[in-house]
Amino acid sequence: MGLLDKEFGESNVVIAKVDDLMNWARLSSLWQLGFGLACCAIEMMATSASHYDFDRFGVIPRPSPRQADIIIISGTVTLKMATRIKRLYEQMPDPKYIISMGSCSNCGGPYWEHGYHVLKGIDRVIPVDVYVPGCPPRPEALLEGLLKLQEKIRNESLRKIA
Amino acid sequence: MTPEEIFKILQDKFPNSSFILDNELPTEAYIVWDGSELPEISKFLRDENTLLFDSLMNLSGVDDDNTKTVKDEEGNETVEPGTLCVYYHLHSMKLDHKVTLKVSVKKDDPKIESVEPIWRTADWHEREAYDMFGLIFLNHPNLERILMPYDWEEGSYPLRKDFETPEFYNGMKIPY
């Protein structure tokens, strides 16, 4: 998975590709913006708590977007909040990732038809990396969403795409 | 005290205002009132020793959905604007009784006196009724939108029956 299966030299030198090293570092310490919106946020908090323990994947809530790598959109995005989320996202330093959690932030959820106040999917405002379905998704589902995101990061490259 | 008794008291005390008791089942009886002498009557409801309505449990706006288009003999259409109304749910902590009052206002001039000076809790309730129905509460200390964004379209009130969802808000598409 990480560096351990790479070759060790005799002088404790680890030989790895820069890409692998960077990706490993990034995907193992995805600091999360401490940001909750609706009932999904309750599940997200449960995922952070000791039973599901988000921290074992290196996910720690941060109080400032400037210290965060990932934002989990956990709940109904009202139009009023969408402008705020966009601003928070823009304040995060690159590289940054977004998990859209639950039906509301995926596509508007139960508000899809009569929700005059609801944005029908956060991807209308900011780019989403992983969509987690559910209403709300259980912590296991959110954890799988995180693993999918780690998978995505693992395959990234620093090289410029020609 | 029952709504009937409260109705009697109000009728005797304020002969210049009109009160109608609506006690048709299955809803609880409530008092329809023309909204005149609003500050005096609400103060009376709060302070009168036999009533003591110290708590405004809820204040809500309602669109009666009774806008009509009338055609006269020459075929000209005129729109009768219909009514919005405000419901006051009052409760007395001391005497443990409650009553509901209803006041209707014309949709084209939806002005009504604020009860915020009497029951402070009316502040946010009236702001919500303004936000959702466009009811104007006169002498309210801060009549601004409370739920919708502050820059939401002027004159667009989402819970009105004739409301149509706008296509865009600040460049964001709203319909699915």
Interface residues (C-beta under 8 A of the other chain):
Chain A: L79 K80 A82 T83 C107 G108 W112 E113 Y116 H117 L119 K120 R124 V125
Chain B: L147 M148 P149 P158 F163 T165 Y169 N170 M172 K173 I174 P175 Y176
